Amino acid sequence: MMSANRLHMASKEEIENYDLLEDERHEPFFDLRALWATVYRNRLVMGLILGGCIALGILSILVMPRVYEARSSVQIDQQVAKVLGTEDDQTVIGGADADRFLQTQVDIIKSRSTAKKVSDSLGLAANDRFLEQMGVGPVLGDKRGRREETVLNTLQDNLDVDLKRNSRVVGILFKSRDPALADRVANSYAQNVIEGNIQRKFSTSTYSRNFLEKQLGLAKQRLEASERALISYARSARLIDASSGAKQDWQASGPRSLVTANLVQLNENYAAAAAARSQAMERWEQARGASLMTLPEVLGNDGMQRLLQRRAELMADFTQLRQRLTPEHPTVTQVGAQVSELDRQIRNFAESIRNSIRNQYLTADRQYKALEAQVAALKGATLAEQDRSVQYNILQREVDTNRQLYESLLQRFKEVSAESGVATNNISIVDQAETPRKPTSPRPLLNLALATICGLGLALLYAIARERLDDAIRDPGDVETKLHLPLLGVVPEVEGGAPLAELEDTKAEISEAYNSVRTAVELSSNQGLFHSILVSSSSKGEGKSTTSFALARGFALVGRKVLLIDADLRRPSLHRFLNMRQPDKGLSSVLARTCTISEAVLPMGIPNAAFLPSGPLPPDPANLFAGDAVEQLLATLADDYDLVILDGPPVLALADATELTAAAEATIFVCAAGSAHFGQTRNAVSRLNRAHGRLIGAVVTKYNSRKSGYGPSADYYRYNYEEDPA
């Protein structure tokens, strides 16, 4: 029968654990009600933490030195304005490269070299005055070296560079206890940044100029040597360079000797004469075969055009006269003679134009033949000179190359020399720093706000950490979340500390609470009421004895035959509940087999209820509970009683409860609201589970919703009878 009961208990525990897991999945992630209860329970300590943080914030406002911040700003451009127009072009960069460029400039401003320039320009390392104004202690030891090091560190520590996004204006901020000093240092930083930028560019141009000057000297030496070699060879080969007198548009790669120059010039004239001859011959051939009055030269001549115009006018007059007069009329005859004369003049003039075209052709032909003879004569001399001009061409090309290199270096040297004296700069001052009027630190409102926020955070952190580390059952809902046990009932706290007197009142809250617990125990099994129930707790004073007595009384009043056993053989208390003295016989006597059960059982004064006291206190109660003595006792009592309730000892630090829970069919765990802190409750439940006891649920006693922090809204665990006002 016991094996069947334990199998049933195991399966029921699995179902209950599954139900608990399902409930946890549907719990809200953030419970404001539980948070408020946590704050309420820890309100005193949280108030002290918050007050302490606010006091520290006020103290910081009073104690912290006044710090002033001065701000100057500079504009940093990627390109500078060209002064001479010969400066190198700088490619405008964008995106990440532009950000890196600006960040580089910011790093230069923050650099130690810039701090050194500011220190030197203001004489900050000359004495301890600057360090005193900055609130830094005096320098000991090697004052000069250590003071300079301290000054540079102080400058860098109190400097802040503000680079806003999508802007080229960089703010330079310096903090100091002296507003005038902050002003001077901020302006000095801006000035030294500009001077340092100019100095870096000047150093770069100086290096370039020195390098070009050295290369220019080497190029000049090579050019002079190549020119001397060319002239020496020309003299030995008797080659005369006539290129200076040649036409500039003549592009020749060979040497221009006197013979070659004459040949070239004659060849040009010869080509021009050939072209003129060909053109003149063509004009003459055209003029010789065509009619005089159709030649373009005749028709385009101004004199011919005037004669033709005069003839046209006379012909018009002649035509009119013939219409009015007879052909024999003197006027008609005279005009006709004038027309005939003009025709003769026109023919003679046209003939003279054609003869001039012929003469031009003859002249061009004579010139062509003369130049042809001269070119033929110079060809032989030129061919003889070409063999000697090969080496001359090689030397000439070397001279030309050296001259071009020298001229380009000379031009670049002039440009760099001119640029080195021009103070171009891509950094300019936007705002000069002004002496600050109000300190930037401390900021009272900010300090108080931060102190309040920190206080609230620390207080809340304390409360949450305390709740996480403390497993005390403050709310009945914690039974399921912390202990993973079903909640059998909630027993309210009784004012005045007399729960037994309240149990006599059937309408009292505690009576209703224990009736609810009794009903929950009856319904906790589908195979009927358990024959033996152990009532235990994690520590003393949590109400397990009261719960045991109330359950025994309740089951007895509903007709169950109940035996209440005081199983706490170390600190028994049930005999006091029944107004009895410590009996001489009891559970210890029965287990020690010094008396029978019937001799030790006493009446409770309640129908259907009997009481088995603890009896004499044994020196080692654990030995009495060891083995199967308790299990045999309970099996014997099952024949005479419907229910045996054992008021067991506390679980922690004792082995008695673990022995009893293994023997009893069911165990009820009692925990007082707000007690058993820091893992005691969980440890007690774990010990009972390891002893293979069947925990059917827990009862929360001494519950006061206001003390737990949940307020009147948590009174749903209680029911108050109110008289009908009617």
C-alpha positions, 0 to 999 in steps of 0.5 A, spaced: 500 500 500 505 504 501 509 503 494 502 505 491 501 511 495 508 513 493 507 512 486 501 516 486 505 521 490 510 521 485 506 522 479 502 527 482 508 531 483 510 531 476 503 534 474 504 539 479 511 541 477 508 541 470 503 546 472 508 550 475 512 551 469 506 553 465 504 558 470 511 561 470 511 561 462 505 566 463 507 570 468 508 578 466 516 580 465 515 586 469 510 586 475 509 593 478 505 590 484 511 586 486 516 592 485 512 596 489 512 591 495 519 591 494 520 598 495 515 598 501 519 593 505 526 596 504 523 603 504 527 605 510 534 603 508 532 606 501 531 612 504 537 612 508 541 611 501 537 616 497 538 621 503 546 619 503 547 620 496 543 627 496 547 629 502 554 627 498 551 631 492 550 637 496 557 636 499 560 636 492 557 643 490 560 646 497 566 643 496 568 642 489 572 648 486 570 653 481 572 651 474 572 656 468 572 654 461 574 658 456 573 657 448 576 659 442 575 656 435 579 655 429 577 653 422 581 648 418 580 647 411 583 642 406 585 647 401 589 654 401 588 660 397 593 661 392 597 667 392 602 666 386 598 661 382 604 656 382 602 652 388 601 645 388 593 643 387 591 639 393 585 634 391 579 635 395 578 629 399 571 627 402 568 621 406 572 617 411 578 621 408 576 628 410 574 625 417 581 622 418 584 629 416 580 633 421 581 628 426 589 628 425 588 636 426 585 635 432 590 630 434 596 635 433 592 640 437 592 635 443 599 633 442 605 634 447 609 639 442 603 643 441 602 644 449 610 645 449 609 651 445 603 654 449 608 653 455 614 656 452 609 662 449 606 663 456 612 662 460 608 657 464 614 652 466 618 658 469 615 658 476 609 654 480 604 660 479 601 656 473 600 650 477 598 653 483 592 656 479 590 650 476 590 647 483 596 642 482 601 641 488 608 644 488 613 640 485 619 637 489 626 634 487 628 637 480 624 642 479 625 645 472 625 638 469 619 635 473 615 642 473 615 642 465 613 635 465 607 637 470 605 643 466 605 639 460 601 634 463 596 639 466 595 642 459 593 636 456 589 634 462 585 640 462 584 641 454 578 639 450 577 639 443 570 640 440 569 637 433 562 637 431 560 633 425 559 636 418 563 642 420 570 644 419 570 649 425 574 646 431 573 648 438 579 649 443 576 649 450 581 650 456 579 649 464 582 653 469 580 655 476 582 662 474 578 665 468 583 669 466 588 664 465 583 659 461 582 665 457 590 666 455 591 659 454 585 657 450 587 663 445 595 661 446 593 654 443 589 657 437 595 662 435 600 656 436 596 651 432 596 656 426 604 658 427 605 651 428 601 649 421 605 655 418 612 652 420 611 645 418 609 648 411 615 652 411 620 647 413 617 642 407 618 648 402 625 649 405 627 642 404 624 642 397 628 648 395 635 645 398 633 639 394 632 642 388 638 647 389 643 641 389 639 637 383 640 644 379 647 644 380 648 637 378 644 639 372 648 645 370 655 641 370 652 636 366 649 641 361 656 645 361 660 638 360 656 636 354 656 643 350 664 643 351 664 636 348 659 638 342 663 644 340 670 640 341 667 635 336 664 640 331 671 644 331 675 637 329 670 635 324 669 642 321 662 642 322 659 649 322 652 650 326 647 655 322 641 653 326 641 660 329 640 663 323 635 658 320 627 659 320 624 657 327 619 653 323 624 648 320 624 642 325 630 637 323 633 632 328 640 633 324 646 638 325 645 644 321 651 646 318 653 651 313 652 646 307 646 643 310 643 650 311 644 652 304 641 646 301 635 646 306 634 654 304 635 652 296 631 646 297 625 650 300 626 656 294 627 650 289 620 647 291 617 654 291 619 655 284 617 648 282 610 650 285 610 657 281 612 654 275 607 649 275 602 654 276 604 659 271 604 653 266 597 651 267 595 659 267 598 659 260 595 653 257 589 655 259 589 662 256 592 660 250 587 655 248 581 659 250 578 665 247 580 672 250 574 675 253 573 668 257 579 668 260 578 670 268 584 674 268 581 679 263 574 679 266 577 680 273 581 686 270 579 693 273 581 696 266 577 691 262 571 692 266 571 699 265 572 699 258 566 694 257 562 698 261 563 704 257 562 700 251 555 697 254 553 705 255 555 707 248 551 701 245 545 703 249 545 710 246 547 707 239 541 703 239 536 708 241 539 713 236 538 708 231 531 707 233 530 715 232 535 716 226 537 713 220 543 709 219 546 715 215 545 720 220 552 723 222 550 722 230 549 715 228 555 714 224 559 718 230 557 713 235 558 707 231 565 709 230 566 710 238 563 703 239 568 700 234 574 704 237 572 701 244 572 694 241 579 695 238 581 697 245 578 691 248 581 686 244 588 690 244 588 690 252 585 683 252 591 680 248 596 684 252 593 680 259 594 674 255 601 676 253 603 677 261 601 670 263 605 667 258 611 672 260 610 670 267 610 662 265 617 663 262 620 667 268 618 662 273 621 656 268 627 660 268 627 661 275 626 653 276 631 651 272 636 655 275 635 653 282 635 646 280 642 646 278 644 649 284 641 644 288 644 639 284 651 642 286 650 642 293 647 635 294 654 632 293 657 636 299 651 635 303 652 627 302 659 628 304 658 631 310 652 626 313 658 621 315 661 626 320 654 628 323 652 622 326 657 623 332 655 630 332 647 628 332 649 624 338 652 630 342 647 635 340 641 630 343 645 630 349 646 637 350 638 638 348 636 633 354 641 636 359 638 643 357 631 641 358 632 638 365 636 644 367 631 649 365 625 645 368 629 644 375 631 652 374 623 653 373 621 649 379 626 652 383 624 659 382 617 657 383 619 654 390 623 660 392 617 664 391 612 660 394 617 659 401 616 666 402 608 666 402 605 665 408 599 660 406 595 657 411 589 653 411 587 654 419 584 661 421 581 663 427 574 664 428 573 666 435 577 669 440 576 666 447 573 671 452 574 671 459 568 666 462 564 669 467 560 663 470 564 657 472 562 651 468 563 646 474 560 645 479 553 645 476 548 645 482 542 642 478 546 637 475 550 634 481 543 634 485 540 630 479 546 625 478 546 624 486 538 623 486 539 618 480 545 615 483 541 614 490 535 612 487 539 607 483 543 604 489 537 604 493 533 600 488 539 596 486 539 594 494 532 592 494 532 588 488 539 584 490 536 583 497 530 580 495 534 576 490 538 573 496 532 573 501 527 567 499 523 569 505 515 568 503 512 575 503 507 574 499 503 568 498 504 567 491 512 567 493 510 559 495 509 557 488 515 562 485 520 561 490 519 554 493 515 551 487 509 548 492 502 549 491 499 554 496 494 550 501 492 557 504 494 563 508 493 564 515 492 572 517 496 575 523 492 575 529 493 582 533 494 580 540 498 574 539 492 569 541 490 565 535 487 559 539 482 564 542 480 566 535 479 559 533 473 558 537 470 564 533 467 560 527 467 567 523 474 569 525 479 570 519 483 565 522 478 560 523 476 561 516 483 560 513 484 554 517 478 551 514 480 553 507 487 549 509 483 543 511 479 543 505 485 544 500 488 538 504 482 534 503 482 535 495 490 534 495 489 527 493 484 523 489 484 517 493 481 520 499 484 523 505 491 521 507 492 517 514 498 521 516 500 528 515 507 531 518 506 539 519 513 542 519 517 548 518 524 551 516 525 554 523 521 555 530 516 560 531 513 560 524 506 557 527 507 549 525 504 547 532 498 552 531 497 549 524 497 542 527 492 543 532 487 547 528 487 542 522 486 536 528 481 540 531 478 542 524 478 535 521 475 532 528 469 537 528 467 535 521 467 528 523 474 525 522 477 521 528 483 525 529 490 523 533 494 529 534 501 527 536 507 532 538 513 529 535 517 535 537 521 531 542 526 537 543 521 543 544 514 540 545 509 546 545 502 542 544 501 541 551 501 548 553 496 549 547 491 544 551 493 547 558 496 541 560 503 540 564 508 536 561 506 528 561 510 523 563 508 518 558 508 520 550 511 519 543 518 518 546 515 512 551 511 509 545 517 509 541 522 506 546 517 501 548 516 503 555 508 504 554 503 502 550 499 507 545 493 507 549 496 508 555 500 515 552 494 517 548 490 523 552 483 526 550 483 533 547 477 536 550 474 536 542 469 530 540 473 525 535 480 528 537 485 525 541 492 527 543 499 524 544 504 528 547 511 528 546 513 525 553 519 525 556 525 528 552 530 523 550 537 525 549 538 523 542 531 524 539 534 522 532 535 515 534 528 514 536 526 516 529 531 512 526 529 505 522 522 503 521 519 505 528 515 511 526 512 508 520 510 501 524 507 506 529 503 510 524 501 503 520 498 501 527 494 508 528 491 507 521 486 502 524 484 506 530 484 513 527 482 516 520 487 521 520 494 522 524 497 529 524 504 530 527 507 536 529 514 535 527 520 539 529 523 544 525 527 542 519 534 546 519 539 543 523 535 537 525 535 530 522 528 529 526 524 532 520 527 528 515 525 521 518 518 523 520 517 526 513 519 519 510 514 515 514 508 520 513 504 519 507 504 527 506 507 533 509 505 540 510 510 545 510 509 551 514 512 558 513 511 565 516 510 571 512 517 575 512 521 570 516 526 564 514 531 569 510 537 567 506 535 561 503 533 557 509 526 556 506 529 553 500 534 549 504 528 546 508 524 544 502 530 541 499 532 537 505 524 534 505 525 532 498 531 529 499 528 525 504 523 522 499 517 526 503 511 528 499 510 535 500 503 536 498 503 544 499 505 550 504 501 554 508 503 561 509 502 564 516 502 570 520 500 574 513 499 582 514 499 585 507 500 592 509 507 589 512 509 585 506 508 592 502 502 590 498 497 594 501 489 593 502 489 590 495 492 584 497 486 582 502 483 578 497 486 572 501 482 574 507 474 574 508 471 579 513 464 577 515 459 584 515 453 584 518 447 585 514 445 593 515 438 591 514 
